[in-house]
Amino acid sequence: MQKALNRLALGIVFSVGCALMARAADDAPKYTIKEVMQKAHKDGLLNKVAGGQGTKEDAQQLADLYKALAANKPPKGDADSWKTKTLAILAAAQDVVDGKEGAGLKLKTAANCQNCHKEHRPPAPQ
């Protein structure tokens, strides 16, 4: 009887642990900062969408990338500043998805690289 109870308790602990680990994985951003920079900026998705050349799917992908960016922790600088800047970019990207007038210009302005890099980009390794 005691062995059965021990197995049951162990099973419950294991199940709860797995559920917590899965939830932590769900809470993790879908993309790293590096992935966002590559896909959104270096690959040209931002310019395509902000310039009105992208599809609705492109705009949604960009919004998803910026959602992940906002969910990441800043590698350097103040976390509140990071949230303010990244949420502004996300809001502008969402305006493009929603088809709001002037959203492309708003997105281009919000996604000013130096605005964030000056405060949050760590120095390049030497």
TAZI-V200836 format. One line per field, one symbol per residue. phi: phi as a letter, one per 20 degrees, with the letter a starting at -180 (. if undefined). burial: + if it has 16 or more other C-alpha atoms within 10 Angstrom, else -. Layout:
# TAZI-V200836
phi: ???
burial: ???
This chain:
# TAZI-V200836
phi: .fffffffffffffffffffffffffffgfcfgffffffedfenfgffffemeeegffffffffffffgfffeffbnffffgfgffffffffffffgfmffmfffffgffefgfgefgedeffffd
burial: ----------------------------+++++--++-+++---++++++-------+++++++++++++++++--+----++-+++++++++++++-----++-+++-++----+---+------
